[in-house]
Amino acid sequence: MNYSLKAKLSFSYLLVVILSMLFLSIITNIFLEKHFQKYVKQNQEQKNREIVNVINQHYRDNGQWNIDVMETIGVSALENGLIIKIKDVSGKIIWDATAHNNGMCQRIIEHMAQNSGRRYPYIKGDYTKIPYLVKYQERVVGEVQIGSYGPFYLNDNDLAFINTLNKLLIGVGFLAAVFALVIGGIMAKRLSAPISRVGGAAQMIAKGYFAERITEKSNTKEINQLIITINELAQTLAKQEELRKRLTADVAHELRTPAATLQSHLEAMIDGIWEATPQRLQSCHEEIIRINKMIGDLKKLAQYERDSLVLNKEEFDFFELIKRIINNFEREFLNKKISLELIGQEEMIYGDKDKLSQVIINLLSNALKYTSSAGKVEVSISSSQDKTLQIAIKDNGQGISPEDLPYIFERFYRADKSRNRATGGSGIGLTIVKTIVEAHQGRIEVQSDLQEGSCFIVSLPKQNY
C-alpha cells in the first residue's frame, strides 16, 4: 500500500514525538519516584523525631514519667498511623499502643501494607520498629520505639498525592501527543507541498514539457536547493531541445543548399538549357567538395568525441608550431590587409601535435573570417606557475552577441543566421576545437563584445602523461 508523503511525514513526526515523550516520561517517573521515596523517608524520620522531642521535653520539665501525658502523645501518634512503645531505663513499659488498642494497631498496619502494596507491589514490606533514646541531664532514662510498615511509610495523603501526580503526567503526555499530531500535520503539509510540486514538475519534464517552473519557496534549505536544481534542469533541457531542433534545421540547410544547386545545374545541362562548360562543371565540383568537407568534418568530430579517441602525444615546442601555422596563413592575412602578430617564446608541451595544430588552424580561420580589412589579430603564448600553457587569439572583428556567446561551441551553431558564403564553414569548427582541448584535459573560453572583437583563450597542461 502506498502512502502520501504528507501522511508519512505526519506519522514519522508523531512517532518521534511519542517515543520522545515516552522516553521523557520514563526518565521523569524514575526521577520523581526516587525523590518521592526520599521525601517519604525524610518525612517519617521527621515525624519520629518530633514525637521523641516532645517526650524528651516533657521528661526534662518534670524529671519523671507522666503516664497520662505519655498516653496522650501515644494516642495522637496512633491516630497519625504511628505505633509507639515507651519504656524506662529498666525496661518497664510506660505506655504501649498495642496494649492500649491492639485492634486499631492491626488495622493501621494492614492499611499501611495495602497502601505500600498498591504503590510498590514488587517490594516486600514488613512491620519495623525504630528505637530512639530518651535522655535527661546527659543520661539515658528510657527508650521510645516507633513502629510503622515499611520500607516506605505511605499514608492516604501521600498515596493520593503521588497517584494524582502520575495522572497529571499521563494527561500532559496525551495532550502533548495531540498537540504534536496537529503541529506535525501542519509541518508535514509545509514540507510535502513543495516536494509534491517538484514531483509534478519532474513528471512534466519527463513528458517533454520543459516550460514548467516551480515558484514556491520553502524555509528548508535542502528543499530550496531541490527546487533550484529542478528549475535549472528544466531550463537546461529546454535549451538542449532548442539546440536539437536548430541542429536538425541547420544540418538540413547545410546539405540542402549545395544539393539543390547541384540538382538545378545538372538538370539545366541535361535539358540542354545550359552548355556543360568547364566553368559550370567546376561550379558543380566545388559544391561536391563543400558537401564532402562537411561530411569529413562530421566524421572527424565523431571520431574526436568517441571515448576511444587516441592521442599520439609527443614533446614539442608549441611556439614553433604556432609560428609555422602563421606562416601558412600569412598570404591570406596580407590579401585582407589584416595585421597578424605573434607574442611569446619557446614553450615545450606534451601533446598530440597534429590535433593541436587543428585547434590553432580553426581559431585562426575564424579570426581571419570575422575580422574586417585593416583589422588586427594577435596571438600570444605564455605559461603560468602551475605548469599550464595559455594560448590567446585576439581579434578586433565583429565580435559575438551575448545571446550567442553560450552556444558557439555547439555543433552547427553559427551566430551568422544568414549562413552566407562570405563567412562559409559548416559550423562545427569550434566544436572540434573544444573536443580536442578537453581530450588534452584542458579548457577553452571566449571573451567577446559585439563590434569590438573576440578573444579565445586555450589552457593546456604542459605535462600530461
Backbone torsions as a table, in degrees:
resi	resn	phi	psi	omega
1	MET	NA	132.9	-179.9
2	ASN	-96.9	138.2	178.7
3	TYR	-117.8	152.7	178.7
4	SER	-71.3	158.9	179.1
5	LEU	-62.4	-38.2	179.7
6	LYS	-61.5	-44.0	-179.9
7	ALA	-64.6	-41.4	-180.0
8	LYS	-65.6	-41.5	178.8
9	LEU	-65.5	-41.4	179.5
10	SER	-63.1	-45.4	-179.6
11	PHE	-64.2	-43.5	-179.7
12	SER	-63.0	-43.4	-179.8
13	TYR	-63.4	-44.9	-179.9
14	LEU	-63.8	-41.4	179.8
15	LEU	-62.1	-42.9	178.8
16	VAL	-62.8	-43.4	-179.2
17	VAL	-64.8	-44.3	-179.5
18	ILE	-62.8	-45.1	178.9
19	LEU	-62.7	-40.2	178.7
20	SER	-65.0	-44.0	178.5
21	MET	-64.0	-39.8	178.4
22	LEU	-62.8	-44.6	179.0
23	PHE	-62.5	-46.4	179.6
24	LEU	-64.7	-36.5	178.9
25	SER	-64.4	-42.6	179.2
26	ILE	-63.3	-47.1	179.9
27	ILE	-62.5	-44.1	-179.9
28	THR	-63.6	-41.6	-179.4
29	ASN	-64.1	-42.7	178.2
30	ILE	-62.6	-46.3	179.3
31	PHE	-61.4	-44.6	-179.1
32	LEU	-65.8	-40.6	-178.9
33	GLU	-64.2	-40.6	179.0
34	LYS	-64.0	-43.5	-179.6
35	HIS	-70.0	-33.3	177.8
36	PHE	-67.3	-42.7	177.6
37	GLN	-62.4	-40.7	177.9
38	LYS	-63.7	-40.3	178.7
39	TYR	-63.9	-42.2	-179.6
40	VAL	-61.6	-45.2	-179.9
41	LYS	-63.9	-45.1	-179.4
42	GLN	-65.4	-37.7	-179.9
43	ASN	-66.3	-42.3	178.5
44	GLN	-65.6	-41.8	179.2
45	GLU	-63.6	-38.1	179.2
46	GLN	-65.5	-41.3	177.9
47	LYS	-63.8	-42.2	178.5
48	ASN	-60.4	-44.4	-179.5
49	ARG	-64.3	-37.4	179.7
50	GLU	-63.9	-41.8	178.9
51	ILE	-64.1	-45.5	-179.2
52	VAL	-63.6	-41.0	179.7
53	ASN	-63.8	-37.7	178.1
54	VAL	-64.3	-43.8	178.8
55	ILE	-64.4	-43.1	178.1
56	ASN	-60.2	-45.9	-178.3
57	GLN	-62.8	-41.5	179.8
58	HIS	-64.9	-41.6	-179.7
59	TYR	-66.3	-39.3	179.5
60	ARG	-65.0	-35.9	-179.2
61	ASP	-72.2	-31.1	-174.7
62	ASN	-109.5	-23.0	-179.6
63	GLY	73.9	8.8	178.4
64	GLN	-157.8	170.3	-179.9
65	TRP	-85.0	130.2	174.5
66	ASN	-108.5	107.7	-172.9
67	ILE	-62.0	-39.8	-178.8
68	ASP	-61.6	-42.4	179.0
69	VAL	-66.3	-43.1	179.6
70	MET	-60.4	-37.4	178.9
71	GLU	-65.8	-40.2	178.8
72	THR	-61.7	-44.4	178.8
73	ILE	-64.4	-42.0	-177.4
74	GLY	-66.2	-40.9	179.2
75	VAL	-66.0	-41.0	178.2
76	SER	-61.1	-41.4	178.5
77	ALA	-66.9	-37.3	-179.5
78	LEU	-63.3	-39.4	178.6
79	GLU	-65.2	-24.8	177.6
80	ASN	-92.7	8.3	175.4
81	GLY	89.2	12.1	179.7
82	LEU	-111.6	129.9	-178.4
83	ILE	-103.3	114.9	-175.4
84	ILE	-116.2	153.9	174.4
85	LYS	-135.7	130.8	-178.1
86	ILE	-115.6	127.0	177.8
87	LYS	-126.9	150.6	174.2
88	ASP	-86.2	-177.1	-173.1
89	VAL	-66.2	-22.5	179.6
90	SER	-85.7	-6.0	-179.3
91	GLY	97.8	-0.8	179.3
92	LYS	-71.3	133.6	-178.6
93	ILE	-78.1	120.7	177.1
94	ILE	-84.2	-45.1	177.7
95	TRP	-156.5	139.1	-177.5
96	ASP	-135.2	123.2	-178.1
97	ALA	-64.8	-34.2	-179.0
98	THR	-69.3	-32.0	177.3
99	ALA	-76.3	-31.8	-179.7
100	HIS	-70.2	-48.8	-179.4
101	ASN	-153.6	83.1	-176.3
102	ASN	-64.2	-36.8	-179.9
103	GLY	-62.7	-42.6	178.6
104	MET	-65.2	-38.5	178.2
105	CYS	-61.3	-42.7	-179.3
106	GLN	-65.5	-40.1	179.4
107	ARG	-65.0	-38.6	178.3
108	ILE	-63.4	-44.3	179.9
109	ILE	-62.0	-44.9	-179.8
110	GLU	-64.0	-39.7	-179.6
111	HIS	-65.6	-43.8	178.1
112	MET	-64.3	-35.4	177.9
113	ALA	-65.1	-39.2	177.7
114	GLN	-64.2	-45.8	178.2
115	ASN	-58.8	-45.7	179.9
116	SER	-65.7	-38.9	179.8
117	GLY	-67.6	-34.3	177.6
118	ARG	-67.3	-40.7	-176.4
119	ARG	-81.7	-40.9	-176.9
120	TYR	-127.3	70.8	-177.4
121	PRO	-65.7	-21.4	-178.0
122	TYR	-85.8	-4.6	179.8
123	ILE	-108.3	126.6	177.8
124	LYS	-84.2	113.3	-178.7
125	GLY	-97.3	165.6	175.9
126	ASP	-154.2	168.9	-179.1
127	TYR	-83.8	126.9	-178.3
128	THR	-125.9	150.2	176.7
129	LYS	-117.8	130.2	-179.8
130	ILE	-111.3	119.7	-178.7
131	PRO	-85.9	140.9	175.2
132	TYR	-131.2	136.3	-179.1
133	LEU	-84.2	144.5	174.5
134	VAL	-109.1	123.6	-175.7
135	LYS	-118.5	149.3	176.1
136	TYR	-141.8	120.3	-177.7
137	GLN	52.6	52.6	175.1
138	GLU	64.2	15.9	175.8
139	ARG	-128.0	148.3	-178.5
140	VAL	-75.6	127.3	180.0
141	VAL	-116.2	-7.4	179.5
142	GLY	178.1	-172.7	-177.8
143	GLU	-144.0	141.0	175.7
144	VAL	-116.0	122.6	175.2
145	GLN	-103.5	122.8	179.3
146	ILE	-111.2	116.2	-177.5
147	GLY	-102.0	141.1	177.5
148	SER	-155.8	165.1	179.8
149	TYR	-92.1	127.5	-175.9
150	GLY	-130.1	-174.9	18.8
151	PRO	-79.6	-14.1	-179.7
152	PHE	-121.3	121.8	-178.3
153	TYR	-83.0	111.0	-178.3
154	LEU	-118.2	116.8	171.2
155	ASN	-92.0	-178.4	-175.8
156	ASP	-64.0	-37.1	-179.9
157	ASN	-65.7	-42.9	178.3
158	ASP	-61.6	-45.9	-178.6
159	LEU	-64.4	-41.3	178.7
160	ALA	-64.4	-38.7	-179.7
161	PHE	-63.6	-49.8	-177.0
162	ILE	-68.4	-35.8	177.4
163	ASN	-66.5	-41.2	178.0
164	THR	-63.7	-41.1	179.7
165	LEU	-63.1	-41.4	178.0
166	ASN	-64.0	-39.6	178.1
167	LYS	-64.3	-38.4	177.7
168	LEU	-63.5	-40.7	178.5
169	LEU	-63.1	-42.4	178.6
170	ILE	-63.7	-42.8	178.6
171	GLY	-62.7	-43.1	177.9
172	VAL	-62.8	-41.3	178.3
173	GLY	-62.0	-42.1	179.6
174	PHE	-64.6	-45.6	178.9
175	LEU	-63.0	-37.6	178.3
176	ALA	-64.4	-39.0	178.7
177	ALA	-64.8	-42.5	178.1
178	VAL	-64.0	-44.6	178.5
179	PHE	-62.0	-41.1	179.7
180	ALA	-64.6	-38.4	178.6
181	LEU	-62.4	-42.9	179.5
182	VAL	-65.5	-50.5	179.7
183	ILE	-63.1	-40.4	178.7
184	GLY	-61.3	-40.2	177.9
185	GLY	-63.3	-42.0	179.0
186	ILE	-65.0	-46.1	180.0
187	MET	-65.3	-40.4	179.2
188	ALA	-62.1	-38.4	178.8
189	LYS	-65.4	-42.6	-179.8
190	ARG	-66.5	-33.1	179.0
191	LEU	-79.1	-40.6	-173.5
192	SER	-78.6	-28.2	-176.9
193	ALA	-58.5	-53.3	178.7
194	PRO	-66.3	-33.0	178.6
195	ILE	-67.2	-40.5	175.9
196	SER	-62.5	-37.9	177.4
197	ARG	-64.7	-40.2	177.0
198	VAL	-62.6	-43.1	178.6
199	GLY	-60.7	-42.2	177.9
200	GLY	-63.8	-41.7	178.6
201	ALA	-64.1	-40.2	179.2
202	ALA	-63.4	-37.8	177.3
203	GLN	-65.1	-40.1	177.7
204	MET	-64.9	-39.3	177.9
205	ILE	-64.3	-41.2	179.2
206	ALA	-61.7	-28.0	179.4
207	LYS	-87.8	-1.7	176.3
208	GLY	97.9	7.5	177.7
209	TYR	-96.9	95.6	-172.6
210	PHE	-90.7	-0.5	-179.1
211	ALA	-82.1	-9.1	-178.2
212	GLU	-67.6	130.1	177.5
213	ARG	-132.5	149.4	179.8
214	ILE	-102.8	121.8	-178.0
215	THR	-104.0	-7.9	-178.4
216	GLU	-70.4	150.4	176.5
217	LYS	-118.2	154.0	179.6
218	SER	-131.8	152.6	176.2
219	ASN	-78.9	-8.2	-179.8
220	THR	-91.7	125.3	-175.8
221	LYS	-60.6	-44.5	-176.9
222	GLU	-64.9	-38.7	179.4
223	ILE	-68.0	-40.3	176.0
224	ASN	-60.4	-40.0	178.4
225	GLN	-64.7	-38.5	177.5
226	LEU	-63.8	-42.1	178.8
227	ILE	-62.4	-45.1	179.0
228	ILE	-61.2	-42.2	-178.5
229	THR	-64.0	-43.5	179.6
230	ILE	-64.5	-41.6	178.4
231	ASN	-63.4	-42.2	178.4
232	GLU	-66.3	-37.5	177.2
233	LEU	-62.3	-45.2	179.0
234	ALA	-61.9	-41.2	179.4
235	GLN	-64.9	-43.1	179.5
236	THR	-64.4	-44.2	179.2
237	LEU	-64.9	-36.1	177.3
238	ALA	-63.0	-42.8	177.8
239	LYS	-65.3	-41.2	178.7
240	GLN	-64.3	-38.2	177.4
241	GLU	-65.0	-40.2	177.5
242	GLU	-63.7	-42.4	178.5
243	LEU	-65.6	-37.3	179.9
244	ARG	-63.1	-44.8	178.7
245	LYS	-64.5	-39.9	179.6
246	ARG	-67.4	-37.4	178.2
247	LEU	-60.6	-45.3	179.4
248	THR	-60.5	-44.9	179.9
249	ALA	-65.6	-39.5	-178.9
250	ASP	-67.0	-43.3	179.0
251	VAL	-61.8	-43.6	178.9
252	ALA	-61.6	-41.1	-179.3
253	HIS	-66.3	-45.6	-177.6
254	GLU	-62.3	-36.0	-179.2
255	LEU	-84.9	-33.8	-176.0
256	ARG	-68.9	-39.2	-175.3
257	THR	-61.7	-55.3	178.5
258	PRO	-66.5	-34.0	179.6
259	ALA	-65.0	-42.7	178.5
260	ALA	-64.4	-39.4	178.3
261	THR	-62.7	-47.5	178.2
262	LEU	-59.7	-44.0	-178.1
263	GLN	-61.2	-46.6	-178.0
264	SER	-65.2	-42.4	-179.4
265	HIS	-65.2	-46.4	-177.5
266	LEU	-66.7	-39.7	177.8
267	GLU	-62.9	-39.5	179.0
268	ALA	-64.3	-40.1	179.1
269	MET	-71.6	-38.0	178.8
270	ILE	-65.4	-40.8	-178.9
271	ASP	-77.5	-4.9	178.3
272	GLY	83.6	5.9	178.8
273	ILE	-70.5	-41.4	176.8
274	TRP	-109.9	146.3	172.5
275	GLU	-86.6	137.3	-178.2
276	ALA	-74.5	73.2	-179.2
277	THR	-80.4	158.8	177.6
278	PRO	-57.4	-33.8	-179.3
279	GLN	-66.2	-43.4	-179.7
280	ARG	-69.1	-38.1	176.2
281	LEU	-65.6	-35.4	177.3
282	GLN	-63.8	-39.1	177.8
283	SER	-62.9	-42.3	177.1
284	CYS	-64.3	-37.9	179.1
285	HIS	-64.4	-37.4	179.0
286	GLU	-64.5	-38.6	178.5
287	GLU	-66.1	-38.4	178.0
288	ILE	-65.0	-41.6	177.5
289	ILE	-61.3	-38.8	179.9
290	ARG	-63.0	-42.7	179.1
291	ILE	-65.7	-44.4	-179.9
292	ASN	-63.1	-36.6	179.1
293	LYS	-65.1	-41.5	178.8
294	MET	-63.6	-44.5	178.7
295	ILE	-63.7	-38.4	177.9
296	GLY	-64.3	-40.9	177.6
297	ASP	-63.7	-41.1	178.5
298	LEU	-64.0	-42.2	178.8
299	LYS	-64.0	-40.9	179.4
300	LYS	-65.2	-42.1	179.3
301	LEU	-63.9	-43.0	178.3
302	ALA	-61.0	-38.1	178.7
303	GLN	-67.5	-40.9	-179.2
304	TYR	-68.4	-34.6	-175.8
305	GLU	-81.2	-10.7	178.1
306	ARG	-68.2	146.2	177.9
307	ASP	-63.2	-22.7	-176.6
308	SER	-89.7	16.4	179.0
309	LEU	-57.1	123.8	-177.3
310	VAL	-98.8	126.5	176.6
311	LEU	-104.3	121.0	177.1
312	ASN	-89.8	87.6	-172.0
313	LYS	-84.3	146.5	174.6
314	GLU	-154.6	164.4	178.1
315	GLU	-92.3	129.0	-179.0
316	PHE	-152.6	168.4	179.9
317	ASP	-89.4	109.7	-177.7
318	PHE	-67.2	-33.7	179.4
319	PHE	-62.2	-42.0	179.2
320	GLU	-66.4	-37.5	178.3
321	LEU	-63.2	-46.4	179.6
322	ILE	-64.2	-39.1	-179.6
323	LYS	-61.2	-41.6	179.9
324	ARG	-66.5	-41.8	179.9
325	ILE	-65.6	-38.7	179.1
326	ILE	-63.7	-38.4	177.3
327	ASN	-60.5	-36.2	178.8
328	ASN	-70.1	-28.7	180.0
329	PHE	-90.4	-4.8	-169.2
330	GLU	-58.3	-44.6	-177.8
331	ARG	-62.9	-42.8	-178.8
332	GLU	-63.4	-39.0	178.6
333	PHE	-69.1	-36.7	179.2
334	LEU	-67.2	-40.8	-179.9
335	ASN	-61.4	-33.3	-179.8
336	LYS	-93.7	2.6	178.7
337	LYS	57.0	42.9	177.6
338	ILE	-106.3	129.6	179.2
339	SER	-76.5	131.4	-179.3
340	LEU	-124.7	122.0	-175.0
341	GLU	-127.9	136.6	178.0
342	LEU	-113.0	128.3	-178.6
343	ILE	-123.2	129.8	177.0
344	GLY	148.3	-167.4	179.8
345	GLN	-150.2	-175.4	-177.4
346	GLU	-57.6	128.7	178.8
347	GLU	-138.4	111.8	-179.1
348	MET	-84.3	140.3	179.9
349	ILE	-144.2	154.5	178.5
350	TYR	-110.9	107.9	-177.9
351	GLY	-167.9	-174.5	179.3
352	ASP	-85.6	109.3	-172.7
353	LYS	-63.6	-43.9	-177.3
354	ASP	-65.8	-44.2	-176.9
355	LYS	-71.4	-36.8	176.5
356	LEU	-69.9	-27.8	172.9
357	SER	-63.2	-39.7	178.2
358	GLN	-61.2	-36.5	178.1
359	VAL	-61.0	-50.4	-178.6
360	ILE	-64.8	-42.0	-179.7
361	ILE	-60.6	-46.3	-179.2
362	ASN	-63.9	-41.8	-178.8
363	LEU	-69.4	-38.6	177.3
364	LEU	-68.0	-35.9	177.8
365	SER	-62.9	-43.0	177.6
366	ASN	-63.4	-42.6	180.0
367	ALA	-62.8	-41.2	177.8
368	LEU	-64.7	-40.5	-174.4
369	LYS	-68.4	-39.6	-171.2
370	TYR	-106.2	11.3	175.7
371	THR	-105.7	130.2	-178.0
372	SER	-73.7	165.7	177.9
373	SER	-58.3	146.3	-178.0
374	ALA	68.5	15.8	177.0
375	GLY	-84.4	-168.5	-176.2
376	LYS	-142.8	137.5	174.7
377	VAL	-125.2	131.0	-178.2
378	GLU	-123.0	126.8	178.0
379	VAL	-113.7	123.0	179.5
380	SER	-126.6	145.9	179.2
381	ILE	-133.0	134.0	-178.6
382	SER	-154.6	167.6	178.0
383	SER	-129.4	149.8	-179.8
384	SER	-104.4	173.6	-176.8
385	GLN	-67.6	-22.5	-179.7
386	ASP	-87.9	22.7	176.1
387	LYS	60.5	42.0	176.3
388	THR	-115.5	132.7	179.3
389	LEU	-95.1	132.2	179.8
390	GLN	-118.6	128.4	176.3
391	ILE	-119.6	121.3	-179.5
392	ALA	-116.7	127.3	176.7
393	ILE	-117.1	109.3	-172.3
394	LYS	-117.3	136.3	177.2
395	ASP	-132.1	166.8	176.0
396	ASN	-114.4	41.0	-177.3
397	GLY	-83.0	-150.0	-172.2
398	GLN	-76.2	-15.8	177.5
399	GLY	74.6	-179.2	-176.9
400	ILE	-125.2	136.6	-179.1
401	SER	-71.2	151.7	-179.2
402	PRO	-57.8	-34.4	-179.0
403	GLU	-73.3	-23.4	179.0
404	ASP	-89.9	-23.1	-172.4
405	LEU	-55.5	-42.0	-177.1
406	PRO	-69.0	-13.4	-170.9
407	TYR	-115.9	6.8	-172.0
408	ILE	-68.6	-17.8	178.3
409	PHE	-92.0	1.3	176.2
410	GLU	-77.7	143.1	-179.1
411	ARG	-63.1	138.4	179.3
412	PHE	65.8	6.4	178.2
413	TYR	-83.7	126.4	178.0
414	ARG	-134.7	131.8	178.2
415	ALA	-65.6	-26.6	176.6
416	ASP	-80.2	97.4	-175.1
417	LYS	-68.3	-23.6	-178.7
418	SER	-73.6	-25.4	178.8
419	ARG	54.9	44.8	-177.8
420	ASN	-80.8	169.4	-174.7
421	ARG	-75.3	-14.9	178.4
422	ALA	-64.8	-39.1	177.8
423	THR	-89.6	-31.2	173.9
424	GLY	59.4	-162.9	177.1
425	GLY	82.0	161.7	-178.9
426	SER	-100.2	-9.1	178.7
427	GLY	87.6	13.2	178.8
428	ILE	-122.4	8.4	-179.2
429	GLY	-62.6	-45.9	-179.6
430	LEU	-70.6	-29.5	176.1
431	THR	-63.9	-41.6	177.5
432	ILE	-64.2	-42.3	178.9
433	VAL	-57.8	-48.7	-178.2
434	LYS	-62.3	-40.5	-179.2
435	THR	-64.5	-43.2	-179.6
436	ILE	-65.9	-43.2	-179.2
437	VAL	-62.2	-45.7	-179.4
438	GLU	-68.1	-29.9	176.0
439	ALA	-64.9	-27.2	175.0
440	HIS	-89.0	11.6	-178.7
441	GLN	60.8	34.0	176.4
442	GLY	-108.6	-167.5	178.2
443	ARG	-148.6	155.9	178.3
444	ILE	-131.2	138.6	178.1
445	GLU	-138.8	161.3	-177.2
446	VAL	-133.7	139.7	173.5
447	GLN	-121.7	127.2	-174.7
448	SER	-152.4	145.3	172.7
449	ASP	-130.3	135.1	-176.9
450	LEU	-59.9	132.1	-179.8
451	GLN	67.2	9.1	178.5
452	GLU	-120.2	-16.6	177.4
453	GLY	118.0	176.7	-177.2
454	SER	-134.8	156.4	176.9
455	CYS	-137.9	115.0	176.6
456	PHE	-97.4	127.2	-177.5
457	ILE	-117.7	119.7	179.2
458	VAL	-107.6	126.0	177.3
459	SER	-114.2	126.4	-177.0
460	LEU	-132.4	139.7	173.1
461	PRO	-69.5	134.5	-176.3
462	LYS	-71.3	-33.6	179.2
463	GLN	-129.9	109.7	-178.4
464	ASN	-133.0	85.5	-174.6
465	TYR	-85.8	NA	NA
